[in-house]
Amino acid sequence: MIETERLVLRPLTTEDVDAFVALHADERVNRFVGAYTPEQARARLATIERQWAERGHGLCAVELKSSGEFIGRVGLNYWEELDEVELGWTLAAESWGHGYATEAAGACLEWGFATLEEEYFISLIRPANTASARVAERLGFEPRREETFMGHGVTVWVRERPVAG
């Protein structure tokens, strides 16, 4: 579990299926990340649980510390297709504009560099998703290449491990 000033990040589990489906049901949210049926969400969450067990990292639920409300997901996801670990974030539209994405993703990034041996993390951002690009910039990511991923053109943003010293 990771805590920030305002947020609690905990591993997503199959118990989060209803919140996960609801998050992705909003068209403002799913236009870049897609929607899930309950069956698809259970399968995705089972994959996330396996990744936590096998790799020691995965996606987290983002909850408000003040109320426990589920406001989204953030985390480090290994993509076998790319052989890279992505830092991704998806928050409920009602939570946009409060700095939660930067706060949650920044805490996850810091945890990732402290815990894992990755030399860098990527973020896969569709070109029209300017809000996520701004979060990536605030976190020190830089656009490096273009890919087609899951049928969509994406910009691969990269954040290198900070140099110790």
C-alpha positions in Angstrom: 0.0 0.0 0.0 1.2 3.5 -0.9 -0.1 6.6 0.9 0.2 10.2 -0.2 -1.1 13.3 1.5 -4.6 12.8 0.1 -4.6 9.3 -1.4 -4.3 5.6 -0.7 -3.1 3.3 -3.4 -3.7 -0.5 -2.9 -3.5 -3.4 -5.3 -6.6 -3.9 -7.4 -8.3 -7.3 -6.9 -11.3 -9.1 -8.4 -13.3 -7.6 -5.5 -13.0 -4.3 -7.3 -15.0 -5.4 -10.3 -18.0 -3.1 -9.8 -15.9 0.0 -9.2 -13.7 -0.9 -12.2 -16.7 -1.4 -14.5 -18.2 1.9 -13.3 -15.0 3.8 -13.8 -14.7 2.6 -17.4 -18.4 3.1 -18.1 -18.1 6.9 -18.3 -17.6 8.0 -21.9 -15.3 10.8 -20.8 -13.0 8.2 -19.2 -13.2 5.3 -21.7 -12.6 7.3 -24.9 -8.9 6.5 -24.5 -8.9 3.3 -22.4 -12.1 1.5 -23.4 -15.0 0.1 -21.4 -15.4 -3.3 -19.7 -18.2 -5.7 -19.2 -18.3 -7.3 -15.7 -16.8 -10.5 -17.3 -14.1 -8.5 -19.0 -13.3 -6.6 -15.8 -13.1 -9.8 -13.8 -10.6 -11.3 -16.3 -8.5 -8.1 -16.4 -8.5 -7.9 -12.6 -7.5 -11.6 -12.3 -4.6 -10.8 -14.7 -3.7 -7.8 -12.4 -3.7 -10.1 -9.3 -1.4 -12.6 -11.1 1.0 -9.8 -12.1 1.2 -8.7 -8.4 1.9 -12.2 -7.4 4.4 -13.0 -10.1 6.2 -9.7 -10.7 5.6 -7.8 -7.4 3.8 -4.9 -9.1 0.6 -4.1 -10.9 -2.3 -1.7 -10.9 -3.7 -0.1 -7.8 -7.0 1.3 -6.8 -6.8 5.0 -6.0 -8.9 6.0 -3.0 -9.4 9.3 -1.3 -7.8 9.1 2.2 -10.6 11.3 3.6 -13.5 9.1 2.6 -12.2 5.8 1.1 -14.0 6.6 -2.1 -12.6 4.8 -5.2 -11.6 7.4 -7.7 -9.6 5.5 -10.2 -6.6 3.3 -10.9 -2.9 3.8 -11.3 0.1 1.5 -11.4 2.9 -0.3 -13.1 1.8 -2.8 -15.7 4.2 -5.1 -17.6 3.3 -5.4 -21.3 4.7 -8.6 -22.7 4.1 -7.3 -26.3 6.6 -4.5 -25.6 8.7 -6.1 -22.9 8.4 -2.9 -20.9 6.6 -1.7 -17.8 4.1 1.1 -18.2 3.0 3.6 -15.6 -0.6 4.2 -16.3 -3.4 6.2 -14.7 -7.1 6.5 -15.2 -9.3 8.6 -12.9 -13.0 9.2 -12.7 -14.0 12.4 -14.5 -15.4 13.9 -11.3 -11.8 13.7 -9.9 -10.1 15.5 -12.8 -8.5 18.9 -12.1 -7.5 18.3 -8.5 -4.0 17.0 -9.1 -4.9 13.4 -8.1 -3.4 11.8 -11.3 -0.1 13.5 -10.8 -0.1 12.8 -7.1 -1.0 9.1 -7.5 1.2 8.4 -10.5 4.1 10.3 -9.0 3.9 8.2 -5.8 3.7 5.0 -7.9 6.7 6.1 -10.0 8.8 6.8 -6.9 7.8 3.4 -5.4 8.6 1.7 -8.7 12.1 3.1 -8.9 12.7 2.4 -5.2 11.4 -1.2 -5.4 12.0 -2.5 -8.9 15.2 -2.8 -11.0 13.7 -1.2 -14.1 16.0 1.4 -15.7 13.0 3.3 -17.1 9.2 3.2 -17.2 7.0 4.1 -20.2 3.5 5.6 -20.5 1.4 4.8 -23.5 -0.6 7.9 -24.4 -2.9 8.4 -27.4 -2.1 11.7 -29.2 -5.5 13.3 -28.5 -5.1 12.6 -24.7 -3.6 16.0 -23.9 -4.5 15.8 -20.2 -2.5 12.6 -19.7 0.4 14.1 -21.7 0.5 17.0 -19.3 0.6 14.6 -16.3 3.5 12.7 -18.0 5.4 15.9 -18.6 4.9 16.9 -14.9 6.3 13.5 -13.9 9.4 14.0 -16.1 8.5 11.7 -19.0 9.5 12.6 -22.5 7.9 11.5 -25.8 10.3 9.0 -27.5 8.5 7.0 -30.2 5.2 6.1 -31.8 3.7 2.6 -31.6 0.5 0.9 -32.6 -0.7 -0.7 -29.4 -4.0 -2.6 -29.0 -5.1 -1.3 -32.4 -4.4 2.4 -31.6 -1.6 4.8 -32.4 0.1 5.8 -29.2 3.1 8.0 -28.2 5.5 6.1 -25.9 6.6 8.5 -23.2 9.7 7.4 -21.2 11.0 8.3 -17.7 14.5 7.2 -17.0 15.7 6.1 -13.6 17.0 9.1 -11.7 20.8 9.2 -11.4 21.9 8.6 -7.8 24.0 11.3 -6.3 
